[in-house]
Amino acid sequence: MADTFSTVVSALKERWTEDEVVSQLVGRDKKFWSKLPIKTEYAHGEYSVTPIGTHYPGGYTPVGHDETSAALNAAGNVGVNQAQWTHKRHWQQVAIDEGVFASTGSLAQSVLKADDIFKAAIESLWVQLSRQAFSDATAQIVACATTTAANDVVLATVKGKQVLKRRWLHKGQTIDIGTAASEASVAGDRTITAVAPTTPTITISGAAVTTASTDFVSIANARVGTTTIREMNGLDNIISTSTLGGLSSATEAEWQPGDGAIDATTTALSLPALDNVAVAVYQTRDDMASYCATSWKQWMRFREMLQVQVRFNPSELKYGDEKLEYGGMIVQPHYHCLDDKWYFVNFEDLFVVSPQSKPEWVNSITGDSARLQWKEDSTSFVTALRWPLNLAAKCRNRSGKLSTLTAT
């Protein structure tokens, strides 16, 4: 739906203290994305291919000091495989009705300038990319709770609050509601008309629905059951034993975190719990992770643990800086990381694959100089932002996670 005069009238200038719209939202997780290189050289059409080393070669033979003409064990090949990464195509549309221009004389007379709308579109795209970067590539954003014949859809209490506070689901978004096997079995292509983070509920357009805990909310058309997923990889499925990049850990044993590197039982953050995962990573690869990514809630709990240490000086710590460390690893909070997660990450093992180094407006593809184009048979002007990409890994056994920490 295009922005019309009625949707922007509240921003028309009468007498304002500012000359531009001040966003109340948070877009990308800059701390996370700034650490990821973008690899365009691996791109082959709709996917990228990267080589993966999987095991040592055979051929080793111990020989006694007095043996002659000893037979050596057969030489073996170095284990090499390839991971294939599909470029997930991310689009963000923008539409502005001609009435906005006509009713205001020009956008210069309104607080809401065209650039404000374009900026909002860019930030909206980054929110979805950041959400996916800390997710599990299922496109199931949050489970529902029990809703009985209503438009106010109740979400799972703990995760639902977190999802709405992070604006992963927001007013104006088009969604599907359904089971893991059938994404729109409850409702398809519905618009969110209101959100209530404290409840937590979302209000949807159309007919009333009934949901259960086996139903999930997804961005409309983001998936077809569990077989076709149009969202990119995230830390939750990269640091797991699931198939990644087309390679299965069942056939490539090294293509997964080490034994004990995934803690799915600990609920209370503690130094022993962190030590157990860190040691599991070290014993798998003889190498430590280099970075800890977690939520603000768990970061604060970690900070509280350090306050009882004699060598810790709270006056030297500022919220959000990078002075907190664990075992030489920087511990940094991330806005889009859910409250029950703590990731041990090697950023040198992660990268973005894409045929292009940044998102682009569609007019740059068609060669048009004007960003907005008239939509035929309408009074709207439209454009879109696109970026085909995926989050990829070249190694999985230098990472670990705690995934069930208490979030409340």
C-alpha positions in Angstrom: 0.0 0.0 0.0 1.3 3.4 -0.9 1.9 6.2 1.5 -1.1 8.6 0.9 -2.0 12.0 2.1 -4.0 10.5 5.0 -1.0 8.4 6.2 1.4 11.3 6.2 -0.9 14.2 7.2 0.3 14.0 10.8 3.8 14.9 9.7 2.8 18.0 7.7 4.6 21.0 8.8 2.8 23.7 10.7 5.3 24.7 13.4 7.8 22.1 14.3 11.0 22.0 16.3 12.8 19.8 13.9 13.0 19.8 10.1 13.0 16.0 9.7 11.4 12.9 11.1 13.3 11.5 14.1 13.1 7.8 13.9 12.0 5.9 17.1 13.3 2.6 15.7 16.5 0.6 15.6 17.6 -0.8 12.2 20.6 -3.0 11.7 22.9 -4.4 14.4 25.9 -2.4 13.3 28.2 -4.2 15.7 27.4 -7.5 14.1 27.4 -6.5 10.4 30.5 -4.4 10.6 32.5 -7.6 11.5 31.4 -9.6 8.4 33.3 -9.4 5.1 31.1 -9.6 1.9 32.4 -12.2 -0.5 31.3 -11.5 -4.1 34.0 -13.6 -5.7 32.3 -16.9 -4.8 29.1 -16.0 -6.6 27.8 -18.2 -9.5 24.4 -17.0 -10.6 21.9 -17.8 -7.8 24.4 -19.3 -5.4 28.0 -19.2 -4.1 30.4 -22.1 -3.7 33.1 -22.3 -1.1 35.7 -25.2 -0.5 35.6 -26.9 2.9 38.4 -29.1 4.3 36.9 -32.1 6.1 39.6 -34.6 7.2 43.3 -35.4 7.1 44.7 -37.6 4.4 45.6 -41.2 5.0 49.1 -42.7 4.4 50.7 -42.5 7.8 52.8 -45.6 8.7 54.9 -46.3 11.8 58.1 -48.2 10.9 60.4 -50.1 13.3 64.0 -48.9 13.4 65.3 -52.4 12.3 62.8 -53.0 9.5 63.8 -52.9 5.9 61.6 -52.7 2.8 58.6 -52.0 5.1 55.3 -51.6 3.2 53.7 -48.2 3.8 50.0 -47.7 4.2 48.3 -46.4 1.1 48.3 -42.7 0.6 44.9 -41.0 1.0 43.4 -37.8 -0.3 43.0 -34.8 1.8 39.3 -34.5 2.7 37.8 -31.7 0.6 34.1 -30.9 0.0 32.2 -27.8 -1.1 29.4 -25.9 0.5 26.8 -24.3 -1.7 25.1 -21.2 -0.5 21.9 -20.0 -2.2 21.5 -16.3 -2.4 18.3 -15.4 -0.6 16.7 -12.6 -2.4 15.7 -9.8 0.0 13.3 -7.1 -1.3 11.9 -4.0 0.3 9.2 -2.0 -1.5 8.5 1.7 -1.3 5.3 3.4 -2.7 4.3 7.1 -2.5 1.0 8.4 -3.7 0.9 11.5 -6.0 -1.6 13.0 -3.5 1.3 13.5 -1.0 2.9 15.9 -3.5 -0.3 17.6 -4.6 -1.7 18.1 -1.1 1.5 19.6 0.4 2.6 21.7 -2.6 5.9 20.0 -2.4 7.7 17.7 0.0 9.8 20.7 1.0 6.8 22.0 2.9 6.4 18.8 4.9 8.5 17.2 7.7 8.1 14.0 5.8 10.6 14.2 2.9 11.1 11.5 0.3 14.5 10.8 1.8 12.8 10.0 5.1 10.7 7.3 3.4 13.7 5.9 1.6 15.7 5.8 4.9 12.8 4.0 6.6 12.8 1.4 3.8 16.5 0.8 4.2 16.2 0.5 8.0 13.3 -1.9 7.6 15.4 -4.2 5.3 18.2 -4.1 7.9 15.9 -5.1 10.7 14.9 -8.2 8.8 18.5 -9.1 7.9 19.6 -8.6 11.5 16.6 -10.7 12.7 17.7 -13.5 10.4 21.3 -13.2 11.4 20.4 -14.2 15.0 17.8 -16.8 14.0 17.7 -20.4 12.7 16.8 -20.2 9.0 13.3 -21.7 9.5 11.5 -18.4 8.9 9.3 -19.3 11.9 9.6 -16.0 13.8 7.6 -16.9 16.9 5.2 -19.6 18.0 1.6 -18.7 18.8 -0.3 -19.4 22.1 -4.0 -20.2 22.3 -6.2 -17.9 20.4 -9.9 -18.7 20.0 -11.8 -17.1 17.1 -10.3 -13.7 17.4 -8.2 -11.1 15.5 -5.9 -10.5 18.5 -3.5 -13.4 18.0 -1.7 -14.4 21.2 2.0 -15.2 20.9 4.2 -17.4 23.1 4.7 -15.3 26.2 8.5 -15.1 26.6 9.7 -15.0 23.0 6.6 -13.1 21.8 7.5 -10.1 24.0 11.1 -10.2 22.8 10.1 -10.4 19.1 7.7 -7.4 19.4 10.1 -5.3 21.4 12.7 -5.8 18.7 10.1 -4.9 16.0 10.6 -8.2 14.2 6.8 -8.1 13.8 5.2 -4.6 13.4 2.2 -2.7 12.3 1.7 -2.8 8.5 3.6 -6.1 8.0 2.1 -8.9 5.9 2.3 -12.3 7.6 1.3 -15.9 7.4 0.2 -18.0 10.4 0.3 -21.8 10.2 2.1 -25.0 11.3 5.7 -25.9 10.6 4.5 -28.1 7.7 2.0 -25.6 6.3 2.9 -21.9 6.7 -0.6 -20.5 6.0 -2.9 -23.2 7.3 -4.4 -20.7 9.8 -4.2 -17.4 7.9 -2.3 -16.2 4.8 -1.3 -12.7 3.6 -2.8 -11.0 6.6 -1.8 -7.4 7.6 -0.8 -6.6 11.2 -2.9 -3.7 12.3 -1.6 -3.3 15.9 0.9 -4.9 18.3 0.9 -5.2 22.1 4.4 -6.2 23.3 3.4 -6.6 27.0 0.5 -9.0 26.3 2.0 -10.2 23.8 -0.4 -10.1 20.9 -0.7 -9.0 17.3 -3.9 -7.8 15.8 -4.5 -9.0 12.2 -6.8 -8.0 9.4 -9.5 -10.3 7.9 -11.5 -13.0 9.5 -11.0 -14.1 13.1 -8.6 -17.1 13.7 -7.9 -19.8 16.2 -4.3 -20.7 17.0 -2.4 -23.2 19.2 1.2 -23.6 20.3 1.9 -25.7 17.2 1.3 -22.6 14.9 3.9 -20.1 13.9 4.0 -16.5 12.6 6.1 -16.0 9.4 6.6 -13.1 7.0 4.1 -13.8 4.2 5.6 -16.2 1.6 8.9 -16.5 3.4 8.6 -20.3 3.4 6.8 -23.2 2.0 6.5 -25.6 4.9 10.0 -26.7 6.0 11.3 -27.5 2.5 11.5 -24.1 0.8 13.0 -21.4 3.0 13.6 -17.9 1.6 15.3 -16.5 4.6 19.1 -16.6 5.1 21.2 -18.5 7.6 21.6 -17.3 11.2 23.9 -18.0 14.1 21.3 -20.4 15.6 21.5 -22.9 12.7 25.2 -22.2 11.8 26.2 -23.2 15.3 24.2 -26.4 15.3 24.4 -30.0 13.9 21.9 -29.4 11.1 22.8 -29.5 7.4 24.4 -26.2 6.3 25.5 -25.2 2.8 24.2 -28.5 1.5 26.7 -30.5 3.7 25.4 -32.8 6.4 27.2 -33.4 9.7 26.1 -37.1 9.4 28.5 -37.5 6.4 31.0 -34.8 7.3 31.7 -35.2 11.0 33.8 -32.1 11.3 31.1 -29.9 9.9 29.5 -29.2 13.3 30.4 -27.8 16.7 32.3 -30.2 18.9 30.9 -32.5 21.6 29.6 -30.2 24.5 30.0 -27.0 22.5 26.2 -26.6 22.3 24.6 -26.3 25.8 20.8 -26.6 25.5 20.1 -27.3 29.2 21.7 -24.6 31.3 19.2 -21.9 32.3 21.3 -19.7 34.7 24.3 -17.9 33.3 27.4 -18.8 35.3 31.2 -18.9 34.8 31.3 -22.7 35.0 28.6 -23.0 32.3 30.7 -20.6 30.1 33.8 -22.6 30.9 32.3 -25.9 29.9 31.3 -24.6 26.4 34.6 -22.8 25.9 36.6 -25.9 26.8 34.5 -28.0 24.5 35.4 -25.6 21.6 39.0 -25.7 22.6 39.2 -29.5 22.8 37.6 -29.8 19.4 39.9 -27.5 17.5 42.8 -26.7 19.9 41.6 -23.1 19.3 39.4 -20.7 21.2 36.5 -18.7 19.8 37.4 -15.0 19.5 34.2 -13.3 20.4 31.0 -13.6 22.5 27.7 -12.3 21.2 24.8 -12.2 23.5 21.7 -10.2 24.5 21.7 -7.1 26.6 20.0 -9.0 29.4 22.7 -11.7 29.6 25.5 -9.1 29.1 24.2 -7.4 32.2 24.1 -10.6 34.1 27.7 -11.3 33.1 28.6 -7.8 34.3 27.0 -8.5 37.6 29.1 -11.6 38.0 32.2 -9.6 37.4 31.3 -7.0 40.0 32.1 -9.4 42.8 35.7 -9.9 41.5 38.4 -7.9 43.3 40.1 -6.8 40.1 36.9 -5.4 38.5 36.4 -1.6 38.6 32.9 -0.7 37.7 33.8 3.0 37.1 36.0 1.9 34.1 33.0 0.3 32.3 30.5 2.1 30.1 27.4 0.4 28.8 27.8 -0.8 25.3 31.6 -0.6 25.0 33.9 -3.5 24.4 35.7 -3.6 27.7 34.0 -6.7 29.1 36.0 -9.8 28.3 35.8 -13.5 29.1 38.9 -15.6 28.6 40.4 -13.0 26.3 37.2 -12.8 24.2 35.2 -9.6 23.8 31.7 -9.9 25.2 29.3 -7.7 23.4 25.6 -7.2 23.6 23.5 -7.2 20.5 20.1 -5.6 20.1 18.7 -8.3 17.8 20.1 -11.3 19.8 17.3 -13.0 21.8 17.6 -13.0 25.6 18.2 -16.7 26.0 21.3 -16.9 23.8 25.1 -16.7 24.3 27.2 -17.4 21.2 30.9 -18.2 21.1 31.9 -16.9 17.6 34.9 -16.7 15.3 34.1 -13.9 12.9 36.9 -15.0 10.7 34.8 -18.2 10.0 31.7 -16.2 9.0 31.1 -14.1 5.8 28.3 -12.8 3.6 28.0 -14.3 0.1 26.4 -12.1 -2.6 26.9 -11.1 -6.2 26.9 -7.5 -5.0 28.6 -5.7 -2.2 25.6 -3.7 -1.0 21.8 -3.4 -1.4 20.7 -1.5 -4.5 17.6 0.4 -5.7 15.9 -1.3 -8.7 16.4 1.8 -10.9 20.1 1.1 -10.9 19.4 -2.3 -12.4 17.2 -0.8 -15.2 19.4 2.2 -15.8 16.8 4.8 -14.9 18.1 7.9 -13.3 14.9 8.6 -11.3 14.5 6.5 -8.2 10.7 6.6 -8.1 8.8 5.4 -11.1 5.1 5.8 -12.0 3.1 2.7 -11.3 0.9 2.2 -14.4 -2.9 2.6 -13.9 -2.5 4.1 -10.5 -1.7 7.4 -8.8 1.4 5.9 -7.0 5.1 6.2 -7.6 7.1 3.1 -6.6 10.6 1.7 -6.2 12.2 -1.2 -4.3 15.4 -2.1 -2.6 17.0 -5.5 -3.2 19.9 -7.5 -2.0 20.5 -11.2 -2.8 22.7 -12.6 -0.1 23.3 -15.3 2.5 25.3 -15.7 5.7 27.9 -18.5 5.2 30.6 -20.2 7.2 33.9 -21.9 6.3 34.2 -23.6 9.7 31.7 -24.7 12.4 33.8 -26.4 15.1 35.4 -23.2 16.4 32.0 -22.0 17.7 29.6 -22.9 20.5 26.5 -21.6 22.3 24.2 -21.6 25.3 20.7 -21.6 23.9 18.3 -22.0 26.8 19.3 -19.3 29.3 16.5 -17.8 31.4 15.1 -14.8 29.4 12.9 -13.3 32.1 
